[in-house]
Amino acid sequence: MTRTISDMGTLALAVTDGMLHFELSLAYEVFGVGLPDMAIPWYSVVVCGPGAVRAGRFRLEPDHGLDQLPRADTVIVPGWADVDEDPPADLVDAVRAAHEAGARVASLCTGAFVLAAAGLLDGKRATTHWAHTRVLAARYPQVEVDPDVLYVDNGSVLTSAGKAAAMDLCLHLVRLDHGSSIANAVARRLVVPPHRDGGQAQFLTAPMPAPDNHPLAELFPWVIERLDHPLTVEDLARQARMSSRNLGRHFRSVTGTTPLQWLLTQRIRYAQELLETTDDSVDTIAAATGMGTAATLRRHFNRTVGVPPDTYRRTFRSRTGGPHRPGRVSSGVTRPDW
């Protein structure tokens, strides 16, 4: 039997060809199943699309057309697979119309590209999967893209980072609508944490520029081997045989950031590796990464990663360890697995 959209408590999943089935299934599992053992009002979940659509390898028959989105109270836009292409105009128009009609609109993962195309993120802070934050920021410069957080709540417009962060946002919505105890109960049913500390910065690997003929090609490995030294911009410029001003210009061109920020990032990434794979104290790690003191490491680590070093270690503690030295920093970015 086809369900009809009610006037209250309706949550619509907005779908079209090219949606990611993981985020779509995750949202339905959170909002469509509920808590059978609790007699509480729950979401009336419907799927709205332009007709039969494909999500990954699956074919899906929506309950309603996209023109019904404005009748929903909450609209969820799952991840969008091909961020190199503009999302379908009918989906963008329907999501915009739903928001104008008063719906709360949330995107999961790269669904943020749909919200951005609809103009819902203009002048707002937003996030998406870390591998696509630069693309989102470049294509929609009026959006304040935050690559480090798990999700962003702007009230009537919400965005999440990739994959598991979509669960964080869905549970956040349940918490807003039904309170923490119900959200925690849903999390227990799904066997996931009801709340995760920190942001997606703790889940990505620091990109290192690929070896090339750029002016800093020899400087990068020299710095990485000396992270335990108190390096300055002048030290880097002297090693690169250029002025500090030219060094800054080349750094901005090659890495997109300043020499000091890049250096701090490498120190933090090496600290992450040591926290994961050794029993070294925070004081020892602070010395090995050139931070000087445990207090300095904790301050920069918490600000950059979003959690204290001890919390990070508990989360990412490796079962195997071994000797490490400065320089064991990843040389590439993990790619999304869709």
Secondary structure, DSSP 8 states (H G I E B T S, - for coil): ------SSSEEEEE--TTB-HHHHHHHHHHHHH--TTS-----EEEEE-SSSEEETTEEE--SB-GGGGGG-SEEEE--BS-TTS---HHHHHHHHHHHHTT-EEEE-GGGHHHHHHTTTTTTSEE---GGGHHHHHHH-TTSEE-SS-SEEE-SSEEEE-STHHHHHHHHHHHHHHH-HHHHHHHHHHHTS-S---S-GGGGS------S-SSTTTTHHHHHHTTTTS---HHHHHHHHTS-HHHHHHHHHHHHSS-HHHHHHHHHHHHHHHHHHH----HHHHHHHTT--SHHHHHHHHHHHHSS-HHHHHHHH--S------TT---SS------
